[in-house]
């Protein structure tokens, strides 16, 4: 159990948290949420002993093993698989000792290493590390490559795999989905549901929080409040609390006004002096309920396109790629006004390549690209945030796009994107990643595009900005092609889906839930063909379509799996909440037995569903 008692934390002169009193119990999966700057990452640093409390106590049991994702990865010559294996330090040391002993033919030392591995249960360590790499999108041919050969985003994945490999009782994950594709996010969600320890998770992905968490720790206005349930349950509870608080405040203000009116009228009258004194005492004892301070909701919008033709953009029999390397073959893609298309598939399989081909940033290797004469594209690439000029202000960036436009209209426009007043004249050097992403989107909106091509636009955005972006995109009149790992954003914005993988781009018949089921039920031999940018692979031929099965049976099997998953999740929630079985009610042992039965039924149901897919 982790406990906070009168805990306070500062960063420099700024008080982040104060008067925190709460306990986090073993086995809980806690989502830590709050606006940027509320102290989420600083709280993780305090739990790890990297910063000290400004006041009060933070108690973490001394024997608790903590695992967290490293922020930096040096350019190592170590192979990716060995790097992940080193997360389990004892097993890794035994494997190294075995390897070195065999090299010098010291068979006694080899026997000792084998004995040590048996003690640690380390014989399957390499297989476990390989599964972690596979789940996070690394193809088998990359497992032996040196860490230094991977790009920054893939090194972040290596750090995550290493943290998951580390034996731990407490796992701290700070925005683990930021550099993952949707396939890897769905895999990580399932892995965390099986994690037996305590999880603390910082995330701005509400679907991920809903899928994983049993509790939410909300940091706001220097306070930390714990809520039972997932993120959706937290939103409901917080909305109700704010409603009740506002009712109490208004009731108290009415009573204050009534008491003060009596005091003002009768305090000077001798006959009423005693009653006036009584009311003054009552007035002093009122609780002092605060009014609900409504956080200013983020609101952005994409202006209506100046012109919106029906047929906007088309790729015909297109081969997409770079130089002599073809990433996608025979792409036939038509984009019309009002289309909302999400591109699904693992990183490195060609989603960004397809978007760049649609933009015209890279030439087609074969086929044709045709755009309407009035086509105007707004393009947000993964490197857009980094491409903002250091030293330049938001006004400087916007003025480059609007020569001859006065300063005041530019300021008015930037104010709508939450760069009010002097913020429009501050250099972007000091901006956070979220502020830079918001500025990049504002610059796109200024051009009044009729097509938005957005490649991971949410990586730096907090929950409020993601909600604002989803609302703005939902109201946009033009066409949208979206690459994102944020299922909430995709679900609100997109109504058609294309899967990009195995060298082809083709429509996916189903929604995001169907895609998640499909990912979970594929055979292990159909491993995702994720590739790093440094080592692309030749495109594979599209797999033949499976024979049709009875759709009624398939729907029943999928419904059965979903039902059992929901039951299992509910039992996990009960197990994580001691209040559910305290005081002579259902005991933990009975819940554990029930969980075991449901888990067995789920395994059988998944096997049955897999058999139908195999058919």
N, C-alpha and C positions, 0 to 999 in steps of 0.2 A: 504494500500500500504506500502511495505517495501522499504526504499530507502537507498542507500549507496552513500556517498559523500566523495571523496578523502580518502576512507577507507583503513586502513592498519592494519595488524594483525601479531603479533609475537608469537612464542612459544619458550621461552627461548631466545637463541641468534639467532635463525633462523627466518628470515622474510618469512612468509607464503604467505601473500597477500599484495599488495600495489597499490595505485592509482585506487581503485575500485570505479567506478561511474556508478550506474545503479539503476533501480527501478523494483520491482516485484509487479504486480497488483493483486487485489483481484480476486479469482476464477481461477487463473493460477495453473497448476500442473507442477511443475518445477523439472526436474531431475538434480541433482548435480553430475557431473562426473569429473574424473581426476585421475591420477595415485595415488597410495598410498603415503601419506605424503604431498599432495598438500594443505591440510587445510580444507577438507570437513567437518569433525567432529568438528573442531575448529570453523568453520563458524556457525554451528548449536549452539555451546556453546555461541557464541557472540550474536546471535539472541535471545537466552533465557536469556541473561544478566549474564551468568556465567563467562564470561571473557570480559574485556574492550578492545575497539579498541586502537591500538598503536598510531593511528593518524586518523583524520577525524571523520566522524559521521555515525552512523547507527541508523536510525529512524524506530521504530516499534510503531504504534499507541498504546496509553496507554490502550485503552479498548479492544484491541485484545486478545482473549482467545487462549492460546497456549497449545497444547497437544503434548507430546513426549513420546517415549518408555523409561521407566526406565532401567538403565544399570544393576542394581542389584535387586534381589527379596529376601527379608529375609525369613527365615524358619517360616512361619506364621501358626497358627492353624486355621485361617480363611478359610472357604470353598471357593473353586474356583469361584463359582457363585457370592458369596458376594464380593470377591476380585475384580472381574470385575465390579460389580455394583458400588463399591466405586469409580470408575473412574468418575461417575457423583455424585459429593460430595453432592449436595443439595438433590437430589432424595434419595441417600443412607441415608442421615441424617434423612429425613422424614420417610423412611421405618423403620429405627432403632427406631425412636421415636414412631411410630405406634406399633411396636413389643413390646417395653418396656411398653407402656401404656396399651396394652391388657394384658400383664403379671400381671400388678398390678391392672387391672380392673378399670382403670381411663378412663371412657367413654368420658368425656369431652376432655381429651387429645387425645383420639383416633379420635374424630371428628375433632379436630384441625389438626391432622396429615393427615387425609383424605382430608381436605380442602387444605392443603399445597401440597399434591400429585396432586390434581386436578389442582392447579395453575401451577405446574411444568410439567404437562402432564406425570406424572411418573407412571401411573398405568400399562403401558406396559413395564416398565424398565426391569423387570426380564425376560420377553420374549425376549427383544432386547439383553440382556446380554447372554441369552441362545443361540440365533442365532449366536452371535459372536463366542461363544465357539464351537458351532457345525461347523461353517464355517472353523474354524482353527483346526478342527480335534479332538475335545474332544467329546467322546461319552456321552450320557445322564447320564450313571451310574457314571461318574467321576465328575459331576458338584458339588456334595456335598462333595468331598474329600478335605482334608486340603491342602493348598498350599505347605506345607513342605513335603508332600508325593510325589510330582512330581520331576522328574529329571530336570537337568539344562536346557536342550533344551525345555522341556514342560513349564518350568517357563518363558522362553523367550516368548513363545506363550501367556502365561497368561498376561505378561506385554504388549504385543501388543494388546490383546483384551481389556485390561483396557484403553489403550491410545485411541483406537477406540471408546470406550464407553464414553470417556470424551467429554462434549460439547466444541467445539472449532471452532475458525475462521481460525486458522493456525495449520496445522498438520505437524510435523517434524518426518520423518521416516528414520532411519539410518540402512541400510541393513536389511529391514524387512523380506526378503525371506530366509535368511541364514539357519534358523532352520525349514523351512516349507517343506512339501512334495509338489509335483506338483499339487495335488488336491487343497491344501490350497492356493497355489500361484495363481491358476486360480480363486478361490473364492475371494481372496484379491483384485485381479485386478478388478473384477466386483464391489466390494464394493467401491473401491477408485474412480471408474468412476462415482459413484452416490454421492460421498462426495461433499457437496455444498461449502465448504470453500476453502482456499488456501493450496496447498500441496507442501512441499519441500521434495524431496525423494533422498537419496543417495543409489545407487544400482550399482552392476556390472553385472546385468542380463539385457542384451540388449532387449530381447523379452518383459520382464516386462516393461522396460522403453518405448518401442514402443507402448505397449498396454495402458499405463496410461498417459504419459506426453503430455503437450501442448507446453512446452519450455524446453530447455536444458541450464544449467549454467555450462560452462566448466572452470575448474580451471587448469591453466597451467603456469609454469614459473613465478609464483608470480602474475599472472593476472587472472581476471575473466571476461569472455565474454558470453553474453546471445544470444541464438539462438532460433528462432521461429520454432516450429515443434517438432517431436519426435526424438529419437536417430538416426534413419536412416537418417532423414532429416539433422540433425546436422552433421553427417559424410560427407554427400554430400556437404553441405555448407562449412565446414572446408576444405575439400579437394580442392574445387574451390578457396577459399581464399588463401590457401597456394600456389596453382598454380599461381594465379595472383601476389602474393607477390614475388615469384621467378622470374616471367617475369619482374616485375618492378625493381627488384634488378639487374638482368642481363642487362637491358636497362640502368640503372643508372651507372653501372660499366663501360659499353662501353662508355658512355658520359664522365665519369670521365677520362678514359684513353685518349680519344680524346682531351679533354681540357688540361690535364696535358702535353700531347705530344706537343701541340701548345705552352704552356707556357715555357716548357723546351727549345724549339727550338728558340723562338723569344724574350724571356724576356730581353736578353742582347742587342738586336738591337733597336736603337733609333727609327727607322721608324716604328717598330711594338710594341713599348712599351705600347702605349695606348690600342691597341687591346689585348695585353697580360694581362694588368691590368683588362680589362673588363672580360676576361675569368677567371681570378683568383677570381673575385667577383662572377661570375656564379658558379664556382666550390665550393665556400664557401656556396652558397645558396642551393645546392642540398640537398634533403630531408634526405639522410642518411638511405635509406631503408635497413633493415636487411636481410641477406640471410636466407632462410628457413633452420632451424636446424632440420634435420631429426632425430626424436626420434629413437633410436636403436630398431628395431623390435625384440621382443622376439622370439627366435627360439629354439625349443627342438625337440628331436626325440627319438623314441623307436627303438633300433637296431633290425635288422631282426632276427627272431628266428633261433637258431642253427638248429633245426629240426622242421618241420611242417607237422605232419601226418594229414590225412583228418578227421578221427573221433577222437575227442579229449576227450570229457567228456560226461557222460550220467548218469541221474537219472532215475531209473525204478520203477514205483509204489511206490514212496518214501513218507513216512510220515516224516515231518520235525518238529522239536520242541526241547523242553528242558525237560528232566526228564519224568514226567508223563503228561506233557502238550504238546499236538499236536497242532502246529500252522497251518501247511499245510498238506493236505491229498492227496494221490494218484498222486504225481507229476511225470509227464513223460516229461523229458527235455533232449534234445539232442543238443550238441554243436559241430559244425564242423568248420573246417578252413574257415575263411572269414565271419563267422556269426557276425552280429552286432545287439545285442539284448538290448533293453531298458526295464527295469522293471518299470511299472506304478502302482499306487495305494497309499493309504494313509499310513502315518507313523504308525507303530505298527501292520500292517496287515500281515507282513511276508517277505518283500523284503530282509531285511538284513539277516533274518533267511535262506532264500533260497540261498543267496550268500554264507553264512557260510557253508551251507550244500554242495554246489558245491566245496568250497575250501577244505572241509574235516575238518574244524575247530570244528564242532560239529558232533557227530555221528547221523546217521539216526535212527529214531525210528522203521522204517520198510522199506522194499524194499532194493534196492541196488544202490550203486554208483560205476561206472566203469570208469576208466581213462586209456588213452593210456600209454604204458610204457615210451614214450618220452614226456609225458605231463609235462609242466613247467608253473606254475601259478604265475602271478604277481597280488598281492592282496592289494588293498588300502581300508582300513576300516575307519569308521568314527572316530575311536580312534587312527589311525595311527600317526597323527600329534602330539598328546599328548604323544605318546610312545617313541619319540626320547629322548635319554639320555641327561639330563641336564649336562652341563660342557663339553660334548664331541663336537668335531668339525665335519664339513662335511667329512674331510679327515679321522677322527677316525671312523665314521660310515661306510664309504665306505671300509676302510682297513679291517674291520671285515668280509666283504663279499668277499674280494679279498686277502687272505693271500698269501704272496710271490710276489705280484705285486708291482713294484716300485712306489715311490711317484709321479714321473712326469706323468706317464699315468693316475694316479688317478686325478691329478690336471687338466690334459687336459680334462678328461671326465667331471669333475665338472664345468670347464669353459664353456662347451657347455650348461650347465644348469644354466648359469648366476651366478656362484660362482667363479669369476676370482680372480687371485692373492691371496692377504691375506685373502679374504673372506672365502676361503676354510679352513683357520686355525682359524677362529673365533668361539668361543663357541656358540651353538645354543640358549643359554639362552637369548641372546639379539635379536634373530631373530623374525620377525613378523610372524603372522599366515600364510601369503602367502609364505614367504621364507621357513618356515618349511614344508608346503605342497609341495613346489617345490623340496625340498631335499628328501622328502619321495618318490616322483615320480621318482626322479633320482636313488634312491636306487633300486626301482623296475626295472627300465630300464636296470641297470647294469646286472641283472640276465638273460637278453635276454629271457623273457617269450614268450610262444606261445599262452597263454590265459591271458587276462587282466580282472580281476573282480574288478570293481571300484564302491565303495559305497560312493556317495556324494564327489567326488574329488575336486569340485570347491568352497566349502564353504568359503575358505580363499583366493581365487584367485581373482585378479583384472581383468579388461576386456582384457588387453593385454595378460596376462597369459592364460586366458580362450581361447582366439583366438589361441594362440600357441598350447595349449593342443588339441583343436578341430582339428587343422591341423595335428598334430602328430598322433592322433588316426585315422584320415581318411586315413593316409598313412601306418598304421600298417597292416602287412600281416596276423597276427594271428586272433583269435576270441576275441570278446569283449562282456562282460555283464556289463551294465551300470545302476546304480541307480543315478538319478540326478533330481533336480528341475529346472535346466537350460535348457529351451526349445531350445535355440539356439544351445547348445552343442549336445543335443539329436538329433535335426533335421539334423545337419551336419554329425553326426557319425553313427546313427542307422537307420536301414531299416526294422526292425521287432520289434513288441511290445508285451509284456506279461503283463496282469493285475494280480496283486497279491492282493486278498481281499477275504473276506467271507470264509476263510479257504481253498481256492483253488488258483492255479496258472495256467492260461490258456492264449492262444494267444488272442490278441485284434485285431479284423479285422478293420483296419483303421489306419490313421496317427494321429499326435498330434492335428490337427485341429478337426478331428472327435471325438477325445477323449474329447476335451474341450466342444464341442457341446453336447456330451453324458452326461457329468457331469452337464451341465446347465439345461438339460431337464429332468433329473430324477425326479420322484415324491418325495415329502418330506419324504414319508414313507420308501424310499430306502436310508436312511441316511448312510453316509460312516461309516464303522465299525472301525474307528481309535481307537487304544488302547494304553494306556501308558504301558511302560515296567513293571511298578509296578503292574498293574492290568490287565493282559491279560484275554481275554474272550474265551470261548469255540468256536471253529470254527463253522461257520454256514454252512448249506448245500448250494451248489451253486444254485442260482436262476434259475428257468426254463427259457429256451430261449423263447423270445416273438415270436408270430406268425409273419410270413412274411407279409410285406405290399408292395404295389406297389413301387419299387425302384425309378421309375421316379418321382412319387409324393413326395417321401421322399427327393430326390435330389432338387426338385423345392422348397420345404418348407425350406430346409437348406440354399439354395441360397438366398431365400427371407429374411430370418433372417440375413444372413451375409450382404446383401445389405443395409438393414435398420440400422444395427449396424454401418456400414461405414458412412451412411448419418448422423447418430446421432453424431458420433465422429467428422465429419467435421463441423457440426454446433457448437459443443462444442469448437472446435478450433477457429471458428469465434467469438464466444461469449467471449473467453478468450483473444482475440487480439483487443484492441480498434481501432487500425489503420484500421481494416477491415470495420468499419461502421462510421468512423469519416468523417467530411466534407460533410454532407448532403447525404451520401449514405444510405445503409441499416441500419435502427436503431436497437437498442438492443431489443426493444419491439417486432418488427417483427421477429427477430431471435428467441426470446423466444417463440413466438406463433408457429413458424415453428417447433421448437424443441418439443413442446408439441404434435403437430400433429404426428410427426415422432415417438415419444415415444409411443403414443397410437397405431400406426400401428405396431410397433415392439412388443408390448405386445400381440396384436391379432395374429401376425405371430408366436410368441413363443408358444402361446396356441395351434395353429393349428399344429405346429411341435410336441408338446408334445402329442397331440391326436394321431398323427401317430405313435409315439413311444409306446404309451399305447396300440395301436392296435396290 
